[in-house]
Amino acid sequence: MNNGLAIETSELTKQYGKIPVVDRLSLKVPKQQITAFLGRNGAGKSTTIKMLLGLTSPSFGAGSVLGKTIRDASQNRDLRREVAYVAEDKQLYSYMTVGQLIRFTRSFYSDWRADTETRLLKQFQLPLRQKVRALSKGMRTKLTLLLALSRQPQLLIMDEPSEGLDPVSVEELLHEIVGVAASGVTVFFSSHQIAEVERIADRACVIDHGKLLVDTSLEDMRRDYRRITLSFDTDPPAVALSLPGIQQVRTIGRQITLLAKENADAVVELTRDLHPASVEVSPVGLREVFLETVKEER
């Protein structure tokens, strides 16, 4: 496994009966970057994360986290000391107070950051004497984040971290994630909130029906992905355009639209032979790449 990668999987698969929830997933997540794991609800994001952390066993395939094999029980225990995890369901010891749970968690980590704990307690306005069971969903999320961020992990994995947060709290969360990454921590988080991903992620992996459809840096996507629209005075010709880089072709009325992930100039030259009345080339954002890719997969 590559030492420059925080997470690497090969053909990682999870089946329930004959139904694959995660289908031959091969991921490469670089260290010291923010990587977003983007997909609709039920796309296989949470199951993938649970396999990475040893919370559920793969049906087949391989994977490593921070160089440690996820199928090896001993290595899996070791990697959890270096990974902070914020689960989607934010399960906590509900019978404890906020203060008791913080003290309990702190006792397991010699590198606990008391300054981070103090700052986040104030910022999140967490009530130390209140029982965890009495917290709102948003407050439980904030408490879980405090417990994760007050450690000094090499890798922070979060499953839908903004779920249940109000807009102000989402802003605080995004700010914290960027700050954690700036300190050298690798961040891997699942989300279906495209706007949040576009704002903070260095890299985006799109998954749907358990399959990896897109794996690109946001910088490369902004530079390379293009929407090419061909307009015709009459019905467009029925042609099959085949060129490396063309990800999607769609005909609507008197227009042919192409989604190109590379070779945009070469694609435009190829389309000249179709004699369109006009050719328009425009940049493509993550939202469009995500929606068009998932739509094609369906």
VENFEN-V814340 format. One line per field, one symbol per residue. ss: DSSP state (a for helix, b for strand, c for the rest). phi: phi as a letter, one per 30 degrees, with the letter a starting at -180 (. if undefined). burial: 1 if it has 24 or more other ideal C-beta (glycine too) atoms within 12 Angstrom, else 0. A space follows every 10 residues. Layout:
ss: ???
phi: ???
burial: ???
This chain:
ss: ccccbbbbbb bbbbbbccbb bbbbbccbbb cccbbbbbcc ccccaaaaaa aacccccccb bbbbbccbbc ccaaaaaaaa ccbbbbcccc ccccccbaaa aaaaaacccc cccaaaaaaa aaaacccccc baaaccaaaa aaaaaaaaac ccccbbbbbc ccccccaaaa aaaaaaaaaa aacccbbbbb bccaaaaaaa ccbbbbbbcc bbbbbbbaaa aaaacbbbbb bccccccccc cccccbbbbb bbccbbbbbb cccaaaaaaa aaaacccbbb bbbccaaaaa aaaaaaac
phi: .dddcdbbbb hdbbcciccd dbbhdccbcd dhbcccccad eidjdddddd ddcidbcdda jbabbhicdd dcdddddddd dcbcbcdddh dbdddddedd dddddeddbd cecdddeddd edddhdddcd dddcdddddd dddddedddd dbddbccbch ddeicdeddd dddddddddd dddjddbbbc accddddddb ddbbccbahi cdcbbadddd dddcdbcccc cbdbedddbc dbaejdcabb cbicbccbcc cahedddddd ddddhddabb cbdbcdeded dddddddd
burial: 0000111111 0111000001 1111111111 1011111111 0011111111 1111110110 1111110111 1000010011 0111111101 0100000100 1100100010 0110011001 1001010000 0100100111 1111111111 1111111111 1111100011 0111011001 1000111111 1111011111 1111111111 1111111100 1000111111 0000010000 1010111110 0000111111 1001001101 1001010010 0001010111 11110000
